[in-house]
Amino acid sequence: MDIQRPKSKQPIPENAKKVFKGVLFDTYQWEQEMFDGTKATFERLKRPDTTVVFPVLDDGRIVLTKQEQPGKEPFIGTAGGRIDEGEDVLSSAKRELLEESGYQAEEFFLWDAQHPVGKVDWVVYTFIAKGLKKVADLDLDAGEKIELFTVTLDELIDLASDKSFSEREIAAQFIEAKFNPKKKEELKELFKPL
């Protein structure tokens, strides 16, 4: 699967300088000419891209997570996380699915890839995984508590508008399906098991 990184609508220019290297975020600055000819310093953050995976069981139910992480309110989401340095996008999706759910999948479908935040160079790749097989226990980071649960597509559509649902970059597609029968049919086809 050849996965292309989408272009940013506000790319970091080639002449930008990295002025801070953090654990998660790097800060870039550059001088930008304004419309009146004056100059101003512009700034953007850069962070590792992320994969998230919606696993679909053979009965059509979707595996979600109830998660807790230090310094964050508990939330509902999917298996997912940062792409490690040197790791390709699909390998990250497969690793995150295995670590956070214990499942492997026969097929991965890239559903969406986007820059969810304007001033941050960061892409979230959203996959749907089908043909699941439970092969391991969860293998969590020290800063994760995860409990798995399953929902129907209709329950997921309702859940997407809840403030605890963390997959904000894709939530609008589920919310649209609440009001648009054509969109709901598209999602039914997309989330149909193998």
C-alpha positions as a LaTeX table, in Angstrom:
\begin{tabular}{lrrr}
\hline
Residue & $x$ (\AA) & $y$ (\AA) & $z$ (\AA) \\
\hline
Met1 & 0.00 & 0.00 & 0.00 \\
Asp2 & 1.62 & 3.24 & $-1.17$ \\
Ile3 & 0.46 & 5.93 & 1.25 \\
Gln4 & 1.21 & 9.52 & 0.34 \\
Arg5 & 1.39 & 12.19 & 3.04 \\
Pro6 & $-1.17$ & 14.92 & 2.29 \\
Lys7 & 0.20 & 18.40 & 1.66 \\
Ser8 & $-0.27$ & 20.98 & 4.35 \\
Lys9 & $-2.30$ & 24.11 & 3.61 \\
Gln10 & 0.26 & 26.00 & 5.73 \\
Pro11 & 3.59 & 24.25 & 5.06 \\
Ile12 & 6.73 & 25.07 & 6.98 \\
Pro13 & 8.90 & 26.91 & 4.43 \\
Glu14 & 12.35 & 25.60 & 3.51 \\
Asn15 & 14.01 & 28.68 & 5.03 \\
Ala16 & 12.41 & 28.08 & 8.46 \\
Lys17 & 14.76 & 27.41 & 11.36 \\
Lys18 & 14.16 & 24.90 & 14.11 \\
Val19 & 14.38 & 27.03 & 17.25 \\
Phe20 & 13.28 & 24.40 & 19.76 \\
Lys21 & 13.41 & 20.59 & 19.81 \\
Gly22 & 11.00 & 19.07 & 22.30 \\
Val23 & 10.04 & 15.56 & 23.31 \\
Leu24 & 6.89 & 15.71 & 21.16 \\
Phe25 & 6.89 & 19.11 & 19.43 \\
Asp26 & 9.57 & 20.99 & 17.50 \\
Thr27 & 9.16 & 24.73 & 16.88 \\
Tyr28 & 10.07 & 26.35 & 13.56 \\
Gln29 & 10.27 & 30.10 & 12.88 \\
Trp30 & 10.81 & 32.19 & 9.77 \\
Glu31 & 10.59 & 35.78 & 8.65 \\
Gln32 & 7.52 & 36.46 & 6.51 \\
Glu33 & 6.89 & 39.53 & 4.38 \\
Met34 & 3.50 & 41.07 & 5.08 \\
Phe35 & 1.16 & 42.68 & 2.53 \\
Asp36 & 2.36 & 46.18 & 3.44 \\
Gly37 & 6.03 & 45.25 & 2.97 \\
Thr38 & 6.87 & 44.94 & 6.68 \\
Lys39 & 8.26 & 41.68 & 8.03 \\
Ala40 & 7.06 & 39.52 & 10.92 \\
Thr41 & 8.22 & 36.30 & 12.53 \\
Phe42 & 5.92 & 33.36 & 11.80 \\
Glu43 & 5.96 & 30.10 & 13.72 \\
Arg44 & 4.71 & 26.53 & 13.37 \\
Leu45 & 5.00 & 23.37 & 15.39 \\
Lys46 & 5.91 & 19.95 & 14.02 \\
Arg47 & 5.15 & 16.63 & 15.67 \\
Pro48 & 5.22 & 12.95 & 14.63 \\
Asp49 & 2.29 & 11.84 & 12.51 \\
Thr50 & $-0.35$ & 9.52 & 14.00 \\
Thr51 & $-2.27$ & 6.43 & 12.96 \\
Val52 & $-5.69$ & 5.45 & 14.32 \\
Val53 & $-7.47$ & 2.19 & 13.56 \\
Phe54 & $-11.16$ & 1.28 & 13.68 \\
Pro55 & $-11.14$ & $-2.55$ & 13.97 \\
Val56 & $-14.24$ & $-4.32$ & 12.62 \\
Leu57 & $-15.09$ & $-7.77$ & 14.00 \\
Asp58 & $-16.59$ & $-10.52$ & 11.82 \\
Asp59 & $-20.05$ & $-9.79$ & 13.30 \\
Gly60 & $-19.77$ & $-6.12$ & 12.23 \\
Arg61 & $-19.17$ & $-4.71$ & 15.69 \\
Ile62 & $-16.41$ & $-2.11$ & 16.01 \\
Val63 & $-13.76$ & $-2.33$ & 18.73 \\
Leu64 & $-13.25$ & 0.92 & 20.64 \\
Thr65 & $-11.20$ & 1.82 & 23.70 \\
Lys66 & $-11.91$ & 3.51 & 26.99 \\
Gln67 & $-8.59$ & 5.14 & 27.83 \\
Glu68 & $-6.87$ & 7.00 & 30.62 \\
Gln69 & $-3.56$ & 8.81 & 30.30 \\
Pro70 & $-1.75$ & 10.96 & 32.86 \\
Gly71 & $-2.89$ & 14.59 & 32.87 \\
Lys72 & $-5.88$ & 13.93 & 30.62 \\
Glu73 & $-9.58$ & 13.31 & 31.22 \\
Pro74 & $-10.66$ & 9.71 & 30.43 \\
Phe75 & $-11.73$ & 9.38 & 26.81 \\
Ile76 & $-13.16$ & 7.00 & 24.21 \\
Gly77 & $-11.19$ & 6.37 & 21.06 \\
Thr78 & $-9.57$ & 3.78 & 18.87 \\
Ala79 & $-6.31$ & 1.90 & 18.84 \\
Gly80 & $-3.68$ & 4.35 & 17.67 \\
Gly81 & $-0.68$ & 6.49 & 18.38 \\
Arg82 & 2.44 & 8.14 & 17.03 \\
Ile83 & 4.35 & 6.80 & 14.08 \\
Asp84 & 7.82 & 5.90 & 15.32 \\
Glu85 & 10.85 & 7.44 & 13.62 \\
Gly86 & 11.69 & 5.40 & 10.52 \\
Glu87 & 8.40 & 3.47 & 10.65 \\
Asp88 & 6.04 & 3.55 & 7.67 \\
Val89 & 2.38 & 4.49 & 8.08 \\
Leu90 & 0.87 & 1.01 & 7.59 \\
Ser91 & 3.41 & $-0.64$ & 9.91 \\
Ser92 & 2.45 & 1.89 & 12.59 \\
Ala93 & $-1.26$ & 1.10 & 12.16 \\
Lys94 & $-0.56$ & $-2.64$ & 12.46 \\
Arg95 & 1.66 & $-2.15$ & 15.53 \\
Glu96 & $-0.80$ & 0.15 & 17.30 \\
Leu97 & $-3.70$ & $-2.24$ & 16.62 \\
Leu98 & $-1.75$ & $-5.16$ & 18.08 \\
Glu99 & $-0.42$ & $-3.24$ & 21.11 \\
Glu100 & $-3.68$ & $-1.57$ & 22.09 \\
Ser101 & $-6.18$ & $-4.32$ & 21.22 \\
Gly102 & $-4.28$ & $-7.61$ & 20.84 \\
Tyr103 & $-5.74$ & $-8.03$ & 17.33 \\
Gln104 & $-4.12$ & $-8.56$ & 13.96 \\
Ala105 & $-6.05$ & $-7.89$ & 10.76 \\
Glu106 & $-6.11$ & $-9.46$ & 7.30 \\
Glu107 & $-6.84$ & $-6.14$ & 5.62 \\
Phe108 & $-6.29$ & $-2.47$ & 6.35 \\
Phe109 & $-8.15$ & 0.22 & 4.45 \\
Leu110 & $-6.92$ & 3.82 & 4.58 \\
Trp111 & $-10.09$ & 5.83 & 5.16 \\
Asp112 & $-8.76$ & 9.34 & 5.75 \\
Ala113 & $-5.51$ & 11.30 & 6.02 \\
Gln114 & $-5.50$ & 14.93 & 7.08 \\
His115 & $-3.74$ & 17.76 & 8.88 \\
Pro116 & $-6.26$ & 18.32 & 11.71 \\
Val117 & $-4.65$ & 21.49 & 13.13 \\
Gly118 & $-3.69$ & 24.56 & 11.11 \\
Lys119 & $-0.53$ & 25.65 & 12.89 \\
Val120 & 0.92 & 22.16 & 13.45 \\
Asp121 & 2.66 & 20.05 & 10.81 \\
Trp122 & 0.99 & 16.76 & 11.77 \\
Val123 & $-1.06$ & 14.20 & 9.84 \\
Val124 & $-3.58$ & 11.75 & 11.27 \\
Tyr125 & $-4.06$ & 8.61 & 9.14 \\
Thr126 & $-7.34$ & 6.79 & 9.86 \\
Phe127 & $-7.63$ & 3.10 & 8.96 \\
Ile128 & $-10.37$ & 0.50 & 9.08 \\
Ala129 & $-9.07$ & $-3.01$ & 9.87 \\
Lys130 & $-11.02$ & $-6.15$ & 8.91 \\
Gly131 & $-10.53$ & $-9.89$ & 9.20 \\
Leu132 & $-9.51$ & $-9.62$ & 12.86 \\
Lys133 & $-7.85$ & $-12.36$ & 14.87 \\
Lys134 & $-7.10$ & $-12.02$ & 18.59 \\
Val135 & $-3.44$ & $-13.05$ & 18.96 \\
Ala136 & $-2.14$ & $-11.32$ & 22.10 \\
Asp137 & $-2.93$ & $-9.49$ & 25.29 \\
Leu138 & $-2.69$ & $-5.71$ & 25.30 \\
Asp139 & 0.90 & $-4.39$ & 25.40 \\
Leu140 & 0.48 & $-0.90$ & 26.83 \\
Asp141 & 2.88 & 1.96 & 27.49 \\
Ala142 & 3.38 & 2.93 & 31.14 \\
Gly143 & 1.16 & 5.97 & 30.59 \\
Glu144 & $-1.85$ & 4.08 & 29.21 \\
Lys145 & $-4.83$ & 2.34 & 30.76 \\
Ile146 & $-7.06$ & 0.82 & 28.08 \\
Glu147 & $-10.27$ & $-1.17$ & 28.28 \\
Leu148 & $-11.79$ & $-2.56$ & 25.08 \\
Phe149 & $-15.49$ & $-2.52$ & 24.26 \\
Thr150 & $-17.54$ & $-3.00$ & 21.10 \\
Val151 & $-20.28$ & $-0.97$ & 19.45 \\
Thr152 & $-22.49$ & $-1.21$ & 16.41 \\
Leu153 & $-22.07$ & 1.34 & 13.63 \\
Asp154 & $-25.26$ & 3.09 & 14.79 \\
Glu155 & $-23.85$ & 3.33 & 18.33 \\
Leu156 & $-20.57$ & 4.70 & 16.94 \\
Ile157 & $-22.47$ & 7.32 & 14.93 \\
Asp158 & $-24.20$ & 8.44 & 18.14 \\
Leu159 & $-20.99$ & 8.31 & 20.18 \\
Ala160 & $-19.05$ & 10.52 & 17.74 \\
Ser161 & $-20.81$ & 13.67 & 18.97 \\
Asp162 & $-20.00$ & 12.91 & 22.63 \\
Lys163 & $-17.33$ & 15.18 & 24.13 \\
Ser164 & $-15.42$ & 12.10 & 25.38 \\
Phe165 & $-14.91$ & 10.79 & 21.81 \\
Ser166 & $-11.28$ & 11.65 & 21.04 \\
Glu167 & $-11.11$ & 11.00 & 17.30 \\
Arg168 & $-12.18$ & 14.58 & 16.49 \\
Glu169 & $-10.56$ & 14.60 & 13.04 \\
Ile170 & $-13.01$ & 11.95 & 11.79 \\
Ala171 & $-16.05$ & 12.66 & 14.02 \\
Ala172 & $-17.71$ & 14.92 & 11.44 \\
Gln173 & $-18.11$ & 11.98 & 9.05 \\
Phe174 & $-20.08$ & 10.05 & 11.68 \\
Ile175 & $-22.13$ & 13.10 & 12.67 \\
Glu176 & $-23.00$ & 13.75 & 9.01 \\
Ala177 & $-24.32$ & 10.16 & 8.80 \\
Lys178 & $-26.88$ & 11.00 & 11.51 \\
Phe179 & $-28.58$ & 13.42 & 9.15 \\
Asn180 & $-27.64$ & 12.20 & 5.68 \\
Pro181 & $-28.93$ & 8.75 & 4.66 \\
Lys182 & $-26.49$ & 8.59 & 1.72 \\
Lys183 & $-23.53$ & 9.16 & 4.06 \\
Lys184 & $-24.87$ & 6.51 & 6.45 \\
Glu185 & $-25.03$ & 4.00 & 3.58 \\
Glu186 & $-21.43$ & 4.87 & 2.66 \\
Leu187 & $-20.34$ & 4.16 & 6.23 \\
Lys188 & $-22.30$ & 0.88 & 6.31 \\
Glu189 & $-20.41$ & $-0.25$ & 3.22 \\
Leu190 & $-17.07$ & 0.97 & 4.61 \\
Phe191 & $-17.54$ & $-0.78$ & 7.97 \\
Lys192 & $-19.00$ & $-4.00$ & 6.52 \\
Pro193 & $-16.94$ & $-7.01$ & 7.69 \\
Leu194 & $-15.00$ & $-9.14$ & 5.18 \\
\hline
\end{tabular}
